[in-house]
Amino acid sequence: MVGSRCGPFEKAMALLRAGKVDLQPLITRAFPLPEAAEGILFAQRPEVMKVILKPSEKKKMPHGQRGTEGAEQGHETGVS
């Protein structure tokens, strides 16, 4: 994963929380997590601003069982 930040981070987060900044136009494309390798290659293109990797929704496991199948939908992971 590649990322950077500059400037006043706390002020930027406050603006995001207040809904005063729309980041959606910065996302060039989203990929499902099983296509992460393709998404990472796509993110290397010079014209790409941001790529999002979306974890797929998993079914809940029956009570008492464990594993990744029991995980609920997670947060998006940004790559760029």
PDB file as gemmi writes it, atoms N, CA and C in Angstrom:
CRYST1    1.000    1.000    1.000  90.00  90.00  90.00 P 1                      
ATOM      1  N   MET A   1       0.832  -1.156   0.000  1.00  0.00           N  
ATOM      2  CA  MET A   1       0.000   0.000   0.000  1.00  0.00           C  
ATOM      3  C   MET A   1       0.888   1.233   0.000  1.00  0.00           C  
ATOM      4  N   VAL A   2       0.456   2.197  -0.750  1.00  0.00           N  
ATOM      5  CA  VAL A   2       1.209   3.423  -0.854  1.00  0.00           C  
ATOM      6  C   VAL A   2       0.298   4.568  -0.452  1.00  0.00           C  
ATOM      7  N   GLY A   3       0.802   5.467   0.312  1.00  0.00           N  
ATOM      8  CA  GLY A   3       0.001   6.617   0.697  1.00  0.00           C  
ATOM      9  C   GLY A   3       0.886   7.701   1.271  1.00  0.00           C  
ATOM     10  N   SER A   4       0.351   8.870   1.327  1.00  0.00           N  
ATOM     11  CA  SER A   4       1.086   9.975   1.913  1.00  0.00           C  
ATOM     12  C   SER A   4       0.089  11.016   2.386  1.00  0.00           C  
ATOM     13  N   ARG A   5       0.557  11.885   3.228  1.00  0.00           N  
ATOM     14  CA  ARG A   5      -0.277  12.998   3.657  1.00  0.00           C  
ATOM     15  C   ARG A   5       0.628  14.179   3.935  1.00  0.00           C  
ATOM     16  N   CYS A   6       0.090  15.342   3.733  1.00  0.00           N  
ATOM     17  CA  CYS A   6       0.823  16.550   4.072  1.00  0.00           C  
ATOM     18  C   CYS A   6      -0.192  17.565   4.576  1.00  0.00           C  
ATOM     19  N   GLY A   7       0.267  18.491   5.315  1.00  0.00           N  
ATOM     20  CA  GLY A   7      -0.637  19.512   5.818  1.00  0.00           C  
ATOM     21  C   GLY A   7      -1.285  19.121   7.127  1.00  0.00           C  
ATOM     22  N   PRO A   8      -2.231  19.946   7.577  1.00  0.00           N  
ATOM     23  CA  PRO A   8      -2.877  19.740   8.883  1.00  0.00           C  
ATOM     24  C   PRO A   8      -3.873  18.583   8.852  1.00  0.00           C  
ATOM     25  N   PHE A   9      -3.453  17.436   9.333  1.00  0.00           N  
ATOM     26  CA  PHE A   9      -4.265  16.219   9.290  1.00  0.00           C  
ATOM     27  C   PHE A   9      -5.551  16.363  10.095  1.00  0.00           C  
ATOM     28  N   GLU A  10      -5.466  16.905  11.297  1.00  0.00           N  
ATOM     29  CA  GLU A  10      -6.655  17.040  12.150  1.00  0.00           C  
ATOM     30  C   GLU A  10      -7.706  17.931  11.503  1.00  0.00           C  
ATOM     31  N   LYS A  11      -7.288  19.019  10.886  1.00  0.00           N  
ATOM     32  CA  LYS A  11      -8.234  19.920  10.216  1.00  0.00           C  
ATOM     33  C   LYS A  11      -8.907  19.204   9.051  1.00  0.00           C  
ATOM     34  N   ALA A  12      -8.131  18.433   8.303  1.00  0.00           N  
ATOM     35  CA  ALA A  12      -8.694  17.677   7.179  1.00  0.00           C  
ATOM     36  C   ALA A  12      -9.726  16.669   7.668  1.00  0.00           C  
ATOM     37  N   MET A  13      -9.422  15.967   8.749  1.00  0.00           N  
ATOM     38  CA  MET A  13     -10.367  14.991   9.298  1.00  0.00           C  
ATOM     39  C   MET A  13     -11.639  15.674   9.787  1.00  0.00           C  
ATOM     40  N   ALA A  14     -11.519  16.847  10.386  1.00  0.00           N  
ATOM     41  CA  ALA A  14     -12.694  17.589  10.856  1.00  0.00           C  
ATOM     42  C   ALA A  14     -13.582  17.974   9.678  1.00  0.00           C  
ATOM     43  N   LEU A  15     -12.991  18.399   8.578  1.00  0.00           N  
ATOM     44  CA  LEU A  15     -13.768  18.748   7.383  1.00  0.00           C  
ATOM     45  C   LEU A  15     -14.484  17.524   6.819  1.00  0.00           C  
ATOM     46  N   LEU A  16     -13.813  16.378   6.819  1.00  0.00           N  
ATOM     47  CA  LEU A  16     -14.441  15.143   6.341  1.00  0.00           C  
ATOM     48  C   LEU A  16     -15.606  14.741   7.230  1.00  0.00           C  
ATOM     49  N   ARG A  17     -15.402  14.767   8.537  1.00  0.00           N  
ATOM     50  CA  ARG A  17     -16.475  14.416   9.475  1.00  0.00           C  
ATOM     51  C   ARG A  17     -17.679  15.335   9.321  1.00  0.00           C  
ATOM     52  N   ALA A  18     -17.433  16.595   9.025  1.00  0.00           N  
ATOM     53  CA  ALA A  18     -18.510  17.577   8.874  1.00  0.00           C  
ATOM     54  C   ALA A  18     -19.206  17.459   7.518  1.00  0.00           C  
ATOM     55  N   GLY A  19     -18.693  16.584   6.644  1.00  0.00           N  
ATOM     56  CA  GLY A  19     -19.300  16.409   5.329  1.00  0.00           C  
ATOM     57  C   GLY A  19     -19.041  17.569   4.381  1.00  0.00           C  
ATOM     58  N   LYS A  20     -17.997  18.333   4.635  1.00  0.00           N  
ATOM     59  CA  LYS A  20     -17.696  19.506   3.816  1.00  0.00           C  
ATOM     60  C   LYS A  20     -16.788  19.191   2.632  1.00  0.00           C  
ATOM     61  N   VAL A  21     -16.306  17.967   2.562  1.00  0.00           N  
ATOM     62  CA  VAL A  21     -15.412  17.560   1.477  1.00  0.00           C  
ATOM     63  C   VAL A  21     -15.937  16.258   0.886  1.00  0.00           C  
ATOM     64  N   ASP A  22     -16.062  16.216  -0.435  1.00  0.00           N  
ATOM     65  CA  ASP A  22     -16.505  15.005  -1.131  1.00  0.00           C  
ATOM     66  C   ASP A  22     -15.292  14.371  -1.802  1.00  0.00           C  
ATOM     67  N   LEU A  23     -14.865  13.227  -1.297  1.00  0.00           N  
ATOM     68  CA  LEU A  23     -13.696  12.551  -1.853  1.00  0.00           C  
ATOM     69  C   LEU A  23     -14.038  11.604  -2.995  1.00  0.00           C  
ATOM     70  N   GLN A  24     -15.308  11.349  -3.224  1.00  0.00           N  
ATOM     71  CA  GLN A  24     -15.733  10.405  -4.258  1.00  0.00           C  
ATOM     72  C   GLN A  24     -15.123  10.715  -5.634  1.00  0.00           C  
ATOM     73  N   PRO A  25     -15.055  11.985  -6.056  1.00  0.00           N  
ATOM     74  CA  PRO A  25     -14.465  12.270  -7.371  1.00  0.00           C  
ATOM     75  C   PRO A  25     -12.982  11.890  -7.483  1.00  0.00           C  
ATOM     76  N   LEU A  26     -12.310  11.690  -6.356  1.00  0.00           N  
ATOM     77  CA  LEU A  26     -10.894  11.322  -6.385  1.00  0.00           C  
ATOM     78  C   LEU A  26     -10.678   9.837  -6.632  1.00  0.00           C  
ATOM     79  N   ILE A  27     -11.729   9.025  -6.471  1.00  0.00           N  
ATOM     80  CA  ILE A  27     -11.610   7.579  -6.649  1.00  0.00           C  
ATOM     81  C   ILE A  27     -11.754   7.251  -8.128  1.00  0.00           C  
ATOM     82  N   THR A  28     -10.682   6.747  -8.712  1.00  0.00           N  
ATOM     83  CA  THR A  28     -10.694   6.405 -10.127  1.00  0.00           C  
ATOM     84  C   THR A  28     -11.459   5.119 -10.381  1.00  0.00           C  
ATOM     85  N   ARG A  29     -11.257   4.116  -9.513  1.00  0.00           N  
ATOM     86  CA  ARG A  29     -11.909   2.816  -9.720  1.00  0.00           C  
ATOM     87  C   ARG A  29     -11.872   2.000  -8.434  1.00  0.00           C  
ATOM     88  N   ALA A  30     -12.861   1.128  -8.269  1.00  0.00           N  
ATOM     89  CA  ALA A  30     -12.911   0.206  -7.129  1.00  0.00           C  
ATOM     90  C   ALA A  30     -12.802  -1.226  -7.643  1.00  0.00           C  
ATOM     91  N   PHE A  31     -12.101  -2.061  -6.895  1.00  0.00           N  
ATOM     92  CA  PHE A  31     -11.927  -3.469  -7.240  1.00  0.00           C  
ATOM     93  C   PHE A  31     -12.370  -4.329  -6.065  1.00  0.00           C  
ATOM     94  N   PRO A  32     -13.012  -5.481  -6.341  1.00  0.00           N  
ATOM     95  CA  PRO A  32     -13.290  -6.416  -5.243  1.00  0.00           C  
ATOM     96  C   PRO A  32     -11.964  -7.000  -4.751  1.00  0.00           C  
ATOM     97  N   LEU A  33     -11.908  -7.361  -3.488  1.00  0.00           N  
ATOM     98  CA  LEU A  33     -10.666  -7.843  -2.890  1.00  0.00           C  
ATOM     99  C   LEU A  33     -10.028  -9.014  -3.646  1.00  0.00           C  
ATOM    100  N   PRO A  34     -10.811  -9.963  -4.193  1.00  0.00           N  
ATOM    101  CA  PRO A  34     -10.168 -11.039  -4.953  1.00  0.00           C  
ATOM    102  C   PRO A  34      -9.403 -10.542  -6.190  1.00  0.00           C  
ATOM    103  N   GLU A  35      -9.672  -9.312  -6.626  1.00  0.00           N  
ATOM    104  CA  GLU A  35      -8.972  -8.723  -7.775  1.00  0.00           C  
ATOM    105  C   GLU A  35      -7.942  -7.684  -7.320  1.00  0.00           C  
ATOM    106  N   ALA A  36      -7.441  -7.847  -6.099  1.00  0.00           N  
ATOM    107  CA  ALA A  36      -6.501  -6.878  -5.529  1.00  0.00           C  
ATOM    108  C   ALA A  36      -5.252  -6.707  -6.387  1.00  0.00           C  
ATOM    109  N   ALA A  37      -4.711  -7.787  -6.907  1.00  0.00           N  
ATOM    110  CA  ALA A  37      -3.493  -7.690  -7.722  1.00  0.00           C  
ATOM    111  C   ALA A  37      -3.739  -6.804  -8.942  1.00  0.00           C  
ATOM    112  N   GLU A  38      -4.879  -6.985  -9.593  1.00  0.00           N  
ATOM    113  CA  GLU A  38      -5.227  -6.152 -10.747  1.00  0.00           C  
ATOM    114  C   GLU A  38      -5.390  -4.689 -10.316  1.00  0.00           C  
ATOM    115  N   GLY A  39      -6.025  -4.482  -9.162  1.00  0.00           N  
ATOM    116  CA  GLY A  39      -6.220  -3.129  -8.649  1.00  0.00           C  
ATOM    117  C   GLY A  39      -4.907  -2.432  -8.344  1.00  0.00           C  
ATOM    118  N   ILE A  40      -3.964  -3.167  -7.784  1.00  0.00           N  
ATOM    119  CA  ILE A  40      -2.662  -2.587  -7.460  1.00  0.00           C  
ATOM    120  C   ILE A  40      -1.913  -2.209  -8.733  1.00  0.00           C  
ATOM    121  N   LEU A  41      -1.971  -3.059  -9.743  1.00  0.00           N  
ATOM    122  CA  LEU A  41      -1.346  -2.717 -11.029  1.00  0.00           C  
ATOM    123  C   LEU A  41      -2.012  -1.499 -11.652  1.00  0.00           C  
ATOM    124  N   PHE A  42      -3.344  -1.450 -11.589  1.00  0.00           N  
ATOM    125  CA  PHE A  42      -4.094  -0.320 -12.130  1.00  0.00           C  
ATOM    126  C   PHE A  42      -3.696   0.977 -11.420  1.00  0.00           C  
ATOM    127  N   ALA A  43      -3.486   0.911 -10.113  1.00  0.00           N  
ATOM    128  CA  ALA A  43      -3.141   2.095  -9.319  1.00  0.00           C  
ATOM    129  C   ALA A  43      -1.790   2.688  -9.710  1.00  0.00           C  
ATOM    130  N   GLN A  44      -0.943   1.914 -10.372  1.00  0.00           N  
ATOM    131  CA  GLN A  44       0.380   2.397 -10.760  1.00  0.00           C  
ATOM    132  C   GLN A  44       0.351   3.277 -12.003  1.00  0.00           C  
ATOM    133  N   ARG A  45      -0.780   3.323 -12.689  1.00  0.00           N  
ATOM    134  CA  ARG A  45      -0.881   4.166 -13.887  1.00  0.00           C  
ATOM    135  C   ARG A  45      -0.804   5.640 -13.486  1.00  0.00           C  
ATOM    136  N   PRO A  46      -0.106   6.450 -14.274  1.00  0.00           N  
ATOM    137  CA  PRO A  46       0.062   7.862 -13.901  1.00  0.00           C  
ATOM    138  C   PRO A  46      -1.244   8.661 -13.865  1.00  0.00           C  
ATOM    139  N   GLU A  47      -2.234   8.252 -14.622  1.00  0.00           N  
ATOM    140  CA  GLU A  47      -3.496   8.998 -14.670  1.00  0.00           C  
ATOM    141  C   GLU A  47      -4.465   8.623 -13.543  1.00  0.00           C  
ATOM    142  N   VAL A  48      -4.114   7.633 -12.740  1.00  0.00           N  
ATOM    143  CA  VAL A  48      -4.995   7.148 -11.672  1.00  0.00           C  
ATOM    144  C   VAL A  48      -4.755   7.950 -10.390  1.00  0.00           C  
ATOM    145  N   MET A  49      -5.855   8.437  -9.793  1.00  0.00           N  
ATOM    146  CA  MET A  49      -5.744   9.194  -8.544  1.00  0.00           C  
ATOM    147  C   MET A  49      -5.790   8.245  -7.344  1.00  0.00           C  
ATOM    148  N   LYS A  50      -6.905   7.505  -7.184  1.00  0.00           N  
ATOM    149  CA  LYS A  50      -7.066   6.572  -6.061  1.00  0.00           C  
ATOM    150  C   LYS A  50      -7.784   5.319  -6.533  1.00  0.00           C  
ATOM    151  N   VAL A  51      -7.415   4.190  -5.941  1.00  0.00           N  
ATOM    152  CA  VAL A  51      -8.068   2.903  -6.188  1.00  0.00           C  
ATOM    153  C   VAL A  51      -8.534   2.378  -4.838  1.00  0.00           C  
ATOM    154  N   ILE A  52      -9.741   1.837  -4.809  1.00  0.00           N  
ATOM    155  CA  ILE A  52     -10.315   1.276  -3.587  1.00  0.00           C  
ATOM    156  C   ILE A  52     -10.411  -0.237  -3.742  1.00  0.00           C  
ATOM    157  N   LEU A  53      -9.987  -0.977  -2.715  1.00  0.00           N  
ATOM    158  CA  LEU A  53     -10.190  -2.425  -2.668  1.00  0.00           C  
ATOM    159  C   LEU A  53     -11.346  -2.678  -1.717  1.00  0.00           C  
ATOM    160  N   LYS A  54     -12.372  -3.378  -2.207  1.00  0.00           N  
ATOM    161  CA  LYS A  54     -13.572  -3.626  -1.403  1.00  0.00           C  
ATOM    162  C   LYS A  54     -13.623  -5.084  -0.968  1.00  0.00           C  
ATOM    163  N   PRO A  55     -13.570  -5.336   0.339  1.00  0.00           N  
ATOM    164  CA  PRO A  55     -13.750  -6.710   0.823  1.00  0.00           C  
ATOM    165  C   PRO A  55     -15.136  -7.201   0.424  1.00  0.00           C  
ATOM    166  N   SER A  56     -15.224  -8.461   0.047  1.00  0.00           N  
ATOM    167  CA  SER A  56     -16.527  -9.002  -0.339  1.00  0.00           C  
ATOM    168  C   SER A  56     -17.335  -9.303   0.908  1.00  0.00           C  
ATOM    169  N   GLU A  57     -18.641  -9.292   0.753  1.00  0.00           N  
ATOM    170  CA  GLU A  57     -19.521  -9.598   1.868  1.00  0.00           C  
ATOM    171  C   GLU A  57     -19.478 -11.099   2.112  1.00  0.00           C  
ATOM    172  N   LYS A  58     -19.282 -11.472   3.350  1.00  0.00           N  
ATOM    173  CA  LYS A  58     -19.197 -12.888   3.715  1.00  0.00           C  
ATOM    174  C   LYS A  58     -20.458 -13.320   4.436  1.00  0.00           C  
ATOM    175  N   LYS A  59     -20.807 -14.601   4.276  1.00  0.00           N  
ATOM    176  CA  LYS A  59     -21.940 -15.157   5.014  1.00  0.00           C  
ATOM    177  C   LYS A  59     -21.493 -15.463   6.436  1.00  0.00           C  
ATOM    178  N   LYS A  60     -22.399 -15.307   7.382  1.00  0.00           N  
ATOM    179  CA  LYS A  60     -22.079 -15.632   8.767  1.00  0.00           C  
ATOM    180  C   LYS A  60     -22.000 -17.144   8.936  1.00  0.00           C  
ATOM    181  N   MET A  61     -21.042 -17.579   9.751  1.00  0.00           N  
ATOM    182  CA  MET A  61     -20.896 -18.997  10.070  1.00  0.00           C  
ATOM    183  C   MET A  61     -21.934 -19.363  11.122  1.00  0.00           C  
ATOM    184  N   PRO A  62     -22.343 -20.626  11.166  1.00  0.00           N  
ATOM    185  CA  PRO A  62     -23.241 -21.062  12.238  1.00  0.00           C  
ATOM    186  C   PRO A  62     -22.595 -20.812  13.593  1.00  0.00           C  
ATOM    187  N   HIS A  63     -23.414 -20.598  14.610  1.00  0.00           N  
ATOM    188  CA  HIS A  63     -22.932 -20.286  15.958  1.00  0.00           C  
ATOM    189  C   HIS A  63     -21.906 -21.323  16.414  1.00  0.00           C  
ATOM    190  N   GLY A  64     -20.814 -20.822  16.973  1.00  0.00           N  
ATOM    191  CA  GLY A  64     -19.793 -21.712  17.512  1.00  0.00           C  
ATOM    192  C   GLY A  64     -18.678 -22.023  16.533  1.00  0.00           C  
ATOM    193  N   GLN A  65     -18.855 -21.737  15.246  1.00  0.00           N  
ATOM    194  CA  GLN A  65     -17.800 -22.004  14.273  1.00  0.00           C  
ATOM    195  C   GLN A  65     -16.990 -20.735  14.065  1.00  0.00           C  
ATOM    196  N   ARG A  66     -15.729 -20.914  13.687  1.00  0.00           N  
ATOM    197  CA  ARG A  66     -14.847 -19.784  13.477  1.00  0.00           C  
ATOM    198  C   ARG A  66     -14.269 -19.845  12.078  1.00  0.00           C  
ATOM    199  N   GLY A  67     -13.713 -18.731  11.667  1.00  0.00           N  
ATOM    200  CA  GLY A  67     -13.046 -18.681  10.381  1.00  0.00           C  
ATOM    201  C   GLY A  67     -13.343 -17.378   9.669  1.00  0.00           C  
ATOM    202  N   THR A  68     -12.688 -17.179   8.530  1.00  0.00           N  
ATOM    203  CA  THR A  68     -12.878 -15.936   7.793  1.00  0.00           C  
ATOM    204  C   THR A  68     -14.274 -15.842   7.210  1.00  0.00           C  
ATOM    205  N   GLU A  69     -14.943 -16.968   7.025  1.00  0.00           N  
ATOM    206  CA  GLU A  69     -16.301 -16.936   6.496  1.00  0.00           C  
ATOM    207  C   GLU A  69     -17.256 -16.237   7.460  1.00  0.00           C  
ATOM    208  N   GLY A  70     -16.896 -16.149   8.724  1.00  0.00           N  
ATOM    209  CA  GLY A  70     -17.762 -15.524   9.713  1.00  0.00           C  
ATOM    210  C   GLY A  70     -17.595 -14.020   9.799  1.00  0.00           C  
ATOM    211  N   ALA A  71     -16.628 -13.496   9.095  1.00  0.00           N  
ATOM    212  CA  ALA A  71     -16.384 -12.058   9.177  1.00  0.00           C  
ATOM    213  C   ALA A  71     -17.486 -11.289   8.473  1.00  0.00           C  
ATOM    214  N   GLU A  72     -17.863 -10.198   9.082  1.00  0.00           N  
ATOM    215  CA  GLU A  72     -18.843  -9.339   8.431  1.00  0.00           C  
ATOM    216  C   GLU A  72     -18.101  -8.448   7.460  1.00  0.00           C  
ATOM    217  N   GLN A  73     -18.835  -7.730   6.630  1.00  0.00           N  
ATOM    218  CA  GLN A  73     -18.222  -6.865   5.645  1.00  0.00           C  
ATOM    219  C   GLN A  73     -17.320  -5.863   6.341  1.00  0.00           C  
ATOM    220  N   GLY A  74     -16.094  -5.719   5.821  1.00  0.00           N  
ATOM    221  CA  GLY A  74     -15.123  -4.842   6.456  1.00  0.00           C  
ATOM    222  C   GLY A  74     -15.069  -3.475   5.807  1.00  0.00           C  
ATOM    223  N   HIS A  75     -14.091  -2.700   6.225  1.00  0.00           N  
ATOM    224  CA  HIS A  75     -13.889  -1.364   5.695  1.00  0.00           C  
ATOM    225  C   HIS A  75     -13.163  -1.462   4.367  1.00  0.00           C  
ATOM    226  N   GLU A  76     -13.342  -0.442   3.555  1.00  0.00           N  
ATOM    227  CA  GLU A  76     -12.631  -0.398   2.288  1.00  0.00           C  
ATOM    228  C   GLU A  76     -11.166  -0.109   2.556  1.00  0.00           C  
ATOM    229  N   THR A  77     -10.343  -0.599   1.673  1.00  0.00           N  
ATOM    230  CA  THR A  77      -8.915  -0.385   1.784  1.00  0.00           C  
ATOM    231  C   THR A  77      -8.460   0.408   0.575  1.00  0.00           C  
ATOM    232  N   GLY A  78      -7.885   1.530   0.803  1.00  0.00           N  
ATOM    233  CA  GLY A  78      -7.444   2.378  -0.301  1.00  0.00           C  
ATOM    234  C   GLY A  78      -6.048   2.018  -0.747  1.00  0.00           C  
ATOM    235  N   VAL A  79      -5.839   2.046  -2.052  1.00  0.00           N  
ATOM    236  CA  VAL A  79      -4.528   1.771  -2.623  1.00  0.00           C  
ATOM    237  C   VAL A  79      -4.269   2.815  -3.675  1.00  0.00           C  
ATOM    238  N   SER A  80      -3.160   3.486  -3.597  1.00  0.00           N  
ATOM    239  CA  SER A  80      -2.726   4.390  -4.662  1.00  0.00           C  
ATOM    240  C   SER A  80      -1.377   4.947  -4.328  1.00  0.00           C  
TER     241      SER A  80                                                      
END                                                                             
